[in-house]
Amino acid sequence: MNIDFKGRVAIVTGAGGGLGRQHALALAARGAKVLVNDLGGAVDGQGGSTTAAQQVVNEIRAAGGEAIANGASVTDFAAVQAMVQQAVDAWGRVDVLVNNAGILRDKSFAKMDLADFRLVVDVHLMGAVHCTKAVWALMNEQKYGRIVMTTSS
């Protein structure tokens, strides 16, 4: 079976490394145009830079694919809406959303303070909600859309 994404546009959040990077590379290898989103901060969510996202874009382009970088935080709904608009401005549509952004808190629940817990919820849960809400009407209008949620334990 050949899985073909030619003519499709994908947004992958948290795509500067790890599974997100692999999702972005796999979609591009199958012909998708990919918006590579990554805040570019440390694994704990601090800081920010588009360097990690741009490196994945460079890999995709070197392999003959099309990609653009985006450094929006999925915790900011206005920034997420602008990210979706960036993909639409570049390619006219969004067909696939991979909600993969996440941060690491290397603490057990008992040791995690409420501010850390709130940030994890904001990135992992509300980030996915923001991204899904931002593409929902567009995918509905297109009568096509696929949304993937990644999780960890």
N, C-alpha and C positions, 0 to 999 in steps of 0.2 A: 504494500500500500504506500502511495506517495502522498504525503501531506503537503499541500501547496497553499501558500499565503500570498501569491502574486496579486497585486492590486489591493491588498489589505493594509490597513494602518494599525499599528499596535502602540500602546503606551505601556511601559513597564516601570513601575515605581521601585525604588530601592535597587536600581539596576547597575550601580557602580561597582559591584562586586558580588561574590557568592552566587546564590541561586538566581537572583535578579539578573546578574550579568549573563548567566547561562540561558535564562529565558529569552533575553534580548538577542543573544547570538543565535539561538536556535530559530527564533521567529524570522530573523533577518536571513539566515541560511536557507529558509524555505520561501523567501521572496517578500516578506513583509517589510514595509517601511516602518522604522521604529523610533519613537521618541523615548530616549533613555533618560529617565528621571532619577536623580540622586541628590540629596541635600549635600552630600560630600563631607559631612561631619565625621567625628569619631564614632565608634560603635555605640557610645553612650548617648549619641544625639547632639553632642556639643559641637559648635563651629559650623562651617559651611563653605563649600567651594564646588564649582562644576568640574573640577579636575578629574574626578573618578568617572563621572558620566561622559566627559569628553574622551577619555581613554577608551571607553567601550565603543563610542561613536567611531573613533579612529580605527578600531579593530573591524567594525562592521564595514566601514568604507574601504579599508584595505582588502577586504574579501569580496568587494564589488557590490555591497549593499548600500542602502540609503538610510541615514539616521541623523537625528539632531539631539543635542544635549539640552537638559533642563535641570535647574537646581532648586526648584520649588520645594517648600516644606509641605507635606501632605496634611499637616495640622492647620494650615491656613487655607480656608475655602476659596478666598479670592485668588490666591496664588494658584490653586488647583484649577480654577476656572480659566485663568490665563494660560496655564499649561495645556489644557484641552484646546483652547483657541489657537495656541501655537501650532499644534498638530493639524488643526483644521485649516489654518492659514497656509501651512506648508503643503498639505496633501488633500485637503477637501473633505476629510472624513476621519472617523475613528471607529474601527471595527473590533478591536480587541483591547481589553484593559486587564493587566495583570497587577493586582494589588499585592505587592511584595514588600513594601517599605516596612522597616522595623528597626528597633534599637535594642541594645543589650543592657540589661540590669543584672549583673552577676550577683544577685542576692536572692535568698529565699523570701517568700512572702512575709514571714515573721520579721525579717531584718529590713524590709523595704519600707521607707517612710512614705507618707501619703503623696508628697510631691513627686517622688519617683514613680509611684504607682499611677498617678494621674497622667504623667508624661507617657508612660507605656500605653495606657488606654487611648490617649490622644493620638499617638502615632499608629498603633496597631489596629485599633477599632475605628476611631473617628477618622483617621486617615483613609481607611478603606471606604467608609461612608461618604466622605467628601469626594473622593475620586469617582465612586459609583454614581453618586448624585449628579456630578458634573457631566458624565457621559450619557446618562440614562435617556434624556429626551432626544438627544442626537441619534443614539442607537435605535430608539423607537421610530423616529422619522425615517431612518434608513431602512427600517424593517430588517435590520441585521445588527447583531452585536454579541460578543462573547466576553464574559467577565470571569476571571480566575482569581480566587482568593487563596493565598498561601498562608500557612500557619506554622507555628513551631511549638514545641513543648519543653 
